Every structure is written in C-alpha cells, then in structure tokens.
C-alpha cells in the first residue's frame, strides 16, 4: 500500500487531468497522467491505487496491464463491468461524478 494515495490517468483529456489534480492534490494525493503505450504496472512503491483509463484513447495492452488495480473506465460506448473494483463512466460525464467514483475507489483501495 502506498503512503500517498496515487491516481494514474492514462490518456484522456487535459481538462480531466486539471480537475482531478485541482481536487485531489490539495488532499495529499498524487495524480499522474501518461500516454497510452502499453503501460505496464509500476513497482509496488509507485503503483497507483486507482487507474483512470479513457477507453477511446488506449490500446488493449493498457487495459489488460491494470486488471488487479482499482479502475475507472471512461468511454463513449457503454461497457459492462463485472469486477467490483472497476467502475464505468459513459461520455459525456460530469466531473463531480468522476471525483465521487475516485473517492469511493480510493477508500476501497486503502481498506484492502
């Protein structure tokens, strides 16, 4: 478990990054954004607590690399998820909705 809660955004909009940073970083959380490139999970001390995946911008290896991590999947086409640690938001979504989902998953991650 990380001492500092971490959120990793894979692709997605700069607006999403700005809002997530503005809300979570003042609360002591780390927010990082990276490009889609077959991202691999990081070392334990840098592994994110929650990964936000923009399904419209990533490739399949990005999605598969984070199977065990709490996730928010965002996409323009509805995707059913059956894992309890994965949530889906359909575009267009509201930023307060994203923040609430992130807070819920971060709480679940910290409790695990």
N, CA, C and O of each residue as an XYZ file, in Angstrom:
448
protein
N       0.842     -1.174      0.000
C       0.000      0.000      0.000
C       0.887      1.237      0.000
O       1.883      1.297      0.721
N       0.528      2.196     -0.791
C       1.279      3.442     -0.887
C       0.987      4.333      0.312
O      -0.138      4.359      0.809
N       2.005      5.068      0.781
C       1.793      6.055      1.830
C       0.960      7.212      1.295
O       0.072      7.710      1.988
N       1.233      7.637      0.086
C       0.481      8.699     -0.567
C      -0.464      8.050     -1.572
O      -0.008      7.351     -2.477
N      -1.769      8.265     -1.433
C      -2.692      7.701     -2.428
C      -2.349      8.234     -3.814
O      -2.100      9.426     -3.989
N      -2.340      7.335     -4.797
C      -1.934      7.697     -6.151
C      -3.037      7.387     -7.151
O      -3.688      6.344     -7.092
N      -3.227      8.334     -8.080
C      -4.161      8.163     -9.186
C      -3.357      8.313    -10.470
O      -2.598      9.271    -10.622
N      -3.520      7.374    -11.389
C      -2.858      7.417    -12.684
C      -3.926      7.572    -13.762
O      -4.842      6.755    -13.854
N      -3.809      8.613    -14.571
C      -4.701      8.837    -15.704
C      -3.968      8.391    -16.959
O      -2.866      8.863    -17.237
N      -4.572      7.485    -17.718
C      -3.964      7.044    -18.968
C      -4.763      7.659    -20.100
O      -5.922      7.317    -20.335
N      -4.106      8.580    -20.794
C      -4.701      9.406    -21.838
C      -5.874     10.182    -21.278
O      -5.840     10.594    -20.118
N      -6.894     10.388    -22.062
C      -7.974     11.247    -21.603
C      -7.627     12.700    -21.837
O      -6.559     13.021    -22.358
N      -8.526     13.566    -21.454
C      -8.346     14.986    -21.758
C      -7.509     15.702    -20.707
O      -7.423     15.287    -19.551
N      -6.900     16.784    -21.150
C      -6.144     17.637    -20.232
C      -7.087     18.267    -19.206
O      -6.683     18.525    -18.072
N      -8.339     18.516    -19.597
C      -9.324     19.064    -18.656
C      -9.576     18.094    -17.506
O      -9.666     18.503    -16.348
N      -9.687     16.815    -17.829
C      -9.898     15.810    -16.785
C      -8.715     15.810    -15.824
O      -8.898     15.788    -14.607
N      -7.514     15.836    -16.366
C      -6.324     15.877    -15.525
C      -6.337     17.113    -14.628
O      -6.075     17.011    -13.429
N      -6.637     18.260    -15.189
C      -6.628     19.508    -14.421
C      -7.633     19.460    -13.270
O      -7.316     19.880    -12.157
N      -8.826     18.957    -13.524
C      -9.848     18.896    -12.478
C      -9.454     17.895    -11.396
O      -9.563     18.192    -10.207
N      -8.998     16.713    -11.801
C      -8.608     15.694    -10.824
C      -7.456     16.205     -9.960
O      -7.467     16.033     -8.741
N      -6.468     16.830    -10.589
C      -5.349     17.419     -9.827
C      -5.838     18.492     -8.857
O      -5.448     18.502     -7.689
N      -6.694     19.395     -9.343
C      -7.168     20.511     -8.521
C      -7.940     20.033     -7.291
O      -7.893     20.671     -6.239
N      -8.638     18.931     -7.422
C      -9.438     18.426     -6.302
C      -8.629     17.510     -5.391
O      -8.714     17.632     -4.169
N      -7.848     16.599     -5.959
C      -7.190     15.567     -5.147
C      -5.831     15.966     -4.587
O      -5.509     15.598     -3.457
N      -5.026     16.707     -5.341
C      -3.690     17.047     -4.839
C      -3.720     17.869     -3.548
O      -2.891     17.618     -2.673
N      -4.628     18.838     -3.380
C      -4.680     19.552     -2.096
C      -5.046     18.644     -0.910
O      -4.831     18.998      0.249
N      -5.598     17.479     -1.226
C      -5.942     16.497     -0.183
C      -4.794     15.524      0.078
O      -4.962     14.539      0.798
N      -3.623     15.801     -0.510
C      -2.448     14.978     -0.263
C      -2.306     13.776     -1.168
O      -1.538     12.864     -0.861
N      -3.025     13.749     -2.277
C      -2.953     12.630     -3.208
C      -2.074     12.994     -4.394
O      -1.934     14.166     -4.745
N      -1.492     11.989     -4.997
C      -0.634     12.171     -6.162
C      -1.432     11.839     -7.423
O      -2.101     10.807     -7.487
N      -1.358     12.717     -8.425
C      -2.049     12.500     -9.697
C      -1.019     12.582    -10.813
O      -0.279     13.561    -10.918
N      -0.978     11.541    -11.653
C      -0.046     11.479    -12.775
C      -0.836     11.146    -14.028
O      -1.792     10.371    -13.983
N      -0.434     11.735    -15.145
C      -1.055     11.414    -16.428
C       0.021     10.891    -17.357
O       1.133     11.416    -17.388
N      -0.311      9.855    -18.116
C       0.624      9.286    -19.076
C      -0.103      8.997    -20.379
O      -1.332      8.938    -20.425
N       0.660      8.822    -21.410
C       0.114      8.492    -22.722
C      -0.060      6.987    -22.837
O       0.608      6.216    -22.148
N      -0.956      6.587    -23.707
C      -1.184      5.171    -23.982
C       0.002      4.623    -24.767
O       0.325      5.117    -25.847
N       0.639      3.608    -24.219
C       1.771      2.998    -24.919
C       2.025      1.594    -24.396
O       3.172      1.157    -24.302
N       0.965      0.899    -24.060
C       1.150     -0.426    -23.496
C       1.693     -0.318    -22.089
O       2.607     -1.053    -21.716
N       1.139      0.594    -21.301
C       1.629      0.857    -19.947
C       1.679     -0.415    -19.123
O       0.750     -1.223    -19.147
N       2.757     -0.581    -18.404
C       2.942     -1.731    -17.541
C       2.819     -1.280    -16.100
O       3.207     -0.158    -15.774
N       2.279     -2.138    -15.215
C       2.236     -1.759    -13.807
C       3.630     -1.415    -13.298
O       4.622     -2.003    -13.728
N       3.692     -0.468    -12.390
C       4.948      0.035    -11.866
C       5.381     -0.767    -10.653
O       4.698     -1.713    -10.259
N       6.504     -0.403    -10.057
C       6.961     -1.046     -8.839
C       5.974     -0.780     -7.714
O       5.222      0.193     -7.776
N       5.959     -1.610     -6.701
C       4.977     -1.520     -5.623
C       4.901     -0.130     -5.010
O       3.810      0.342     -4.692
N       6.045      0.538     -4.836
C       6.022      1.849     -4.193
C       5.464      2.944     -5.101
O       5.139      4.030     -4.620
N       5.349      2.682     -6.393
C       4.793      3.684     -7.305
C       3.518      3.205     -7.997
O       2.964      3.926     -8.828
N       3.048      2.013     -7.672
C       1.823      1.505     -8.268
C       0.649      2.365     -7.819
O       0.501      2.631     -6.627
N      -0.181      2.799     -8.752
C      -1.314      3.638     -8.371
C      -2.371      2.861     -7.599
O      -2.506      1.646     -7.744
N      -3.114      3.589     -6.779
C      -4.250      2.994     -6.073
C      -5.445      2.878     -7.014
O      -6.238      1.942     -6.913
N      -5.568      3.844     -7.937
C      -6.648      3.855     -8.918
C      -6.088      4.303    -10.264
O      -5.298      5.243    -10.345
N      -6.514      3.612    -11.314
C      -6.140      3.974    -12.682
C      -7.406      4.439    -13.401
O      -8.444      3.780    -13.343
N      -7.305      5.582    -14.079
C      -8.401      6.093    -14.908
C      -8.006      5.847    -16.354
O      -7.015      6.394    -16.839
N      -8.788      5.018    -17.042
C      -8.499      4.645    -18.426
C      -9.542      5.241    -19.353
O     -10.733      4.963    -19.207
N      -9.112      6.055    -20.300
C     -10.018      6.545    -21.326
C     -10.030      5.496    -22.432
O      -9.089      5.403    -23.220
N     -11.093      4.714    -22.483
C     -11.153      3.582    -23.404
C     -11.120      4.006    -24.864
O     -10.780      3.205    -25.734
N     -11.470      5.259    -25.143
C     -11.434      5.746    -26.522
C     -10.015      6.069    -26.976
O      -9.766      6.209    -28.173
N      -9.078      6.188    -26.029
C      -7.718      6.616    -26.350
C      -6.638      5.568    -26.099
O      -5.482      5.795    -26.456
N      -6.973      4.439    -25.503
C      -5.940      3.473    -25.127
C      -5.959      2.255    -26.031
O      -6.890      2.046    -26.809
N      -4.896      1.447    -25.908
C      -4.889      0.175    -26.621
C      -5.163     -0.948    -25.613
O      -5.157     -0.718    -24.404
N      -5.399     -2.147    -26.115
C      -5.797     -3.261    -25.253
C      -4.762     -3.610    -24.203
O      -5.127     -4.034    -23.106
N      -3.481     -3.446    -24.504
C      -2.458     -3.801    -23.522
C      -2.500     -2.860    -22.318
O      -2.163     -3.272    -21.209
N      -2.910     -1.595    -22.519
C      -3.072     -0.678    -21.389
C      -4.150     -1.203    -20.457
O      -3.979     -1.231    -19.238
N      -5.254     -1.617    -21.044
C      -6.386     -2.112    -20.269
C      -5.993     -3.376    -19.503
O      -6.264     -3.485    -18.307
N      -5.364     -4.319    -20.178
C      -5.010     -5.602    -19.564
C      -3.936     -5.453    -18.488
O      -3.898     -6.250    -17.551
N      -3.078     -4.467    -18.601
C      -1.969     -4.305    -17.661
C      -2.432     -3.966    -16.250
O      -1.674     -4.143    -15.297
N      -3.655     -3.486    -16.101
C      -4.126     -3.000    -14.802
C      -5.272     -3.828    -14.237
O      -6.064     -3.315    -13.447
N      -5.378     -5.099    -14.623
C      -6.504     -5.939    -14.198
C      -6.700     -6.013    -12.690
O      -7.836     -6.131    -12.231
N      -5.640     -5.947    -11.916
C      -5.740     -6.100    -10.464
C      -5.879     -4.777     -9.725
O      -6.002     -4.770     -8.500
N      -5.863     -3.665    -10.439
C      -5.894     -2.339     -9.831
C      -7.300     -1.762     -9.908
O      -8.016     -1.995    -10.882
N      -7.703     -1.003     -8.876
C      -8.976     -0.294     -8.936
C      -8.963      0.595    -10.170
O      -7.956      1.237    -10.466
N     -10.096      0.633    -10.900
C     -10.130      1.342    -12.168
C     -11.406      2.145    -12.349
O     -12.478      1.772    -11.875
N     -11.254      3.252    -13.046
C     -12.384      3.975    -13.614
C     -12.176      3.915    -15.116
O     -11.181      4.422    -15.634
N     -13.105      3.300    -15.803
C     -13.042      3.226    -17.255
C     -14.029      4.247    -17.813
O     -15.196      4.280    -17.422
N     -13.545      5.074    -18.727
C     -14.365      6.118    -19.322
C     -14.440      5.846    -20.815
O     -13.417      5.594    -21.452
N     -15.654      5.895    -21.386
C     -15.774      5.665    -22.817
C     -17.054      6.217    -23.395
O     -18.007      6.519    -22.677
N     -17.054      6.342    -24.708
C     -18.232      6.864    -25.390
C     -19.254      5.771    -25.668
O     -20.404      6.063    -25.996
N     -18.843      4.517    -25.540
C     -19.734      3.386    -25.717
C     -19.832      2.633    -24.394
O     -18.812      2.300    -23.792
N     -21.035      2.370    -23.948
C     -21.272      1.703    -22.668
C     -20.598      0.328    -22.649
O     -20.737     -0.458    -23.586
N     -19.870      0.057    -21.573
C     -19.196     -1.222    -21.377
C     -19.649     -1.779    -20.041
O     -19.595     -1.084    -19.026
N     -20.089     -3.012    -20.032
C     -20.483     -3.650    -18.776
C     -19.233     -4.136    -18.051
O     -18.329     -4.702    -18.667
N     -19.188     -3.915    -16.752
C     -18.074     -4.395    -15.941
C     -18.642     -5.275    -14.838
O     -19.680     -4.972    -14.250
N     -17.952     -6.351    -14.574
C     -18.426     -7.275    -13.544
C     -17.511     -7.307    -12.318
O     -17.870     -7.891    -11.296
N     -16.346     -6.692    -12.411
C     -15.426     -6.679    -11.288
C     -15.832     -5.570    -10.313
O     -16.147     -4.458    -10.736
N     -15.825     -5.871     -9.008
C     -16.233     -4.860     -8.027
C     -15.254     -3.695     -7.905
O     -15.619     -2.635     -7.396
N     -14.025     -3.875     -8.361
C     -13.023     -2.813     -8.267
C     -12.942     -1.953     -9.533
O     -12.026     -1.144     -9.680
N     -13.906     -2.132    -10.446
C     -13.924     -1.378    -11.702
C     -15.257     -0.648    -11.828
O     -16.323     -1.225    -11.611
N     -15.173      0.633    -12.186
C     -16.377      1.436    -12.429
C     -16.303      1.985    -13.843
O     -15.217      2.197    -14.383
N     -17.464      2.213    -14.435
C     -17.525      2.756    -15.789
C     -18.302      4.066    -15.787
O     -19.356      4.173    -15.160
N     -17.769      5.069    -16.499
C     -18.466      6.329    -16.732
C     -18.591      6.521    -18.233
O     -17.603      6.457    -18.964
N     -19.813      6.757    -18.683
C     -20.039      6.987    -20.104
C     -19.882      8.465    -20.429
O     -20.347      9.327    -19.683
N     -19.221      8.751    -21.550
C     -19.065     10.125    -22.011
C     -20.384     10.610    -22.588
O     -21.086      9.815    -23.213
N     -20.747     11.831    -22.419
C     -20.078     12.826    -21.579
C     -20.432     12.579    -20.116
O     -21.571     12.243    -19.793
N     -19.464     12.745    -19.247
C     -19.681     12.574    -17.814
C     -19.464     13.914    -17.130
O     -18.904     14.843    -17.713
N     -19.909     13.997    -15.905
C     -19.737     15.212    -15.115
C     -18.533     15.020    -14.194
O     -18.350     13.939    -13.634
N     -17.713     16.057    -14.034
C     -16.530     15.942    -13.184
C     -16.872     15.582    -11.732
O     -16.141     14.792    -11.135
N     -17.937     16.116    -11.138
C     -18.257     15.691     -9.765
C     -18.518     14.183     -9.664
O     -18.195     13.553     -8.657
N     -19.105     13.618    -10.722
C     -19.346     12.177    -10.757
C     -18.010     11.423    -10.768
O     -17.853     10.438    -10.045
N     -17.055     11.871    -11.574
C     -15.733     11.241    -11.621
C     -15.041     11.345    -10.266
O     -14.477     10.363     -9.784
N     -15.079     12.512     -9.656
C     -14.427     12.698     -8.356
C     -15.043     11.771     -7.311
O     -14.322     11.184     -6.504
N     -16.362     11.636     -7.319
C     -17.029     10.754     -6.356
C     -16.601      9.298     -6.546
O     -16.322      8.593     -5.576
N     -16.553      8.857     -7.803
C     -16.113      7.484     -8.096
C     -14.667      7.294     -7.651
O     -14.339      6.267     -7.057
N     -13.797      8.265     -7.927
C     -12.399      8.169     -7.495
C     -12.301      8.089     -5.977
O     -11.553      7.265     -5.450
N     -13.038      8.923     -5.274
C     -13.016      8.890     -3.811
C     -13.483      7.537     -3.285
O     -12.892      6.999     -2.349
N     -14.545      6.981     -3.882
C     -15.042      5.665     -3.461
C     -13.980      4.586     -3.673
O     -13.740      3.767     -2.786
N     -13.347      4.584     -4.843
C     -12.343      3.569     -5.148
C     -11.077      3.761     -4.314
O     -10.458      2.781     -3.901
N     -10.692      4.994     -4.065
C      -9.530      5.237     -3.214
C      -9.803      4.746     -1.795
O      -8.916      4.173     -1.163
N     -10.997      4.958     -1.292
C     -11.363      4.442      0.039
C     -11.309      2.921      0.062
O     -10.796      2.325      1.009
N     -11.838      2.297     -0.985
C     -11.816      0.831     -1.068
C     -10.391      0.316     -1.179
O     -10.051     -0.707     -0.585
N      -9.557      1.019     -1.936
C      -8.163      0.622     -2.090
C      -7.419      0.703     -0.765
O      -6.632     -0.185     -0.438
N      -7.660      1.755     -0.008
C      -6.987      1.943      1.280
C      -7.448      0.906      2.298
O      -6.678      0.518      3.177
N      -8.688      0.457      2.189
C      -9.240     -0.513      3.135
C      -8.762     -1.939      2.833
O      -8.776     -2.807      3.705
N      -8.342     -2.163      1.588
C      -7.929     -3.528      1.176
C      -6.632     -3.946      1.824
O      -6.152     -5.054      1.585
